[in-house]
Amino acid sequence: MPRHFHLTRVHHTMRRISLFVRFLSKQKSWRGILLVALMVVGFSYLVSVITISTRGYKIRDLERRIEDLKLENKKLNLKVAEAQSPARIEEWVKQSGMVAATNVQYVSATTGVVAAR
């Protein structure tokens, strides 16, 4: 076998091995990129699920608070209506010692007299 043929064959084999190694290294890099991309997508999905569930709990808590405040508002409106009732005002007047005026005089703005002696 001539020496030139032997070197060419070795060179050709080395070239094939080099191409195969490059192919495998490229495949590994794609696998790595795919793995990193899947990890990023998975992490972002996990973060979004946690965020959505946390917001759901906050919304439910605020809805409960709204219902409690509506109930408290109704109770306060009932107290105001009771306090403004004529029977309640009359009772308060009696308790505070007020008496009804007997001789009521009204001032008319058409006479022009504000004070008289």
Secondary structure, 3 states (H helix, E strand, C coil): CCHHHHHHHHHHHHHHHHHHHHHHHHHHHHHHHHHHHHHHHHHHHHHHHHHHHHHHHHHHHHHHHHHHHHHHHHHHHHHHHHHCCHHHHHHHHHHCCCCCCCCCCCCCCCCCCCCCC
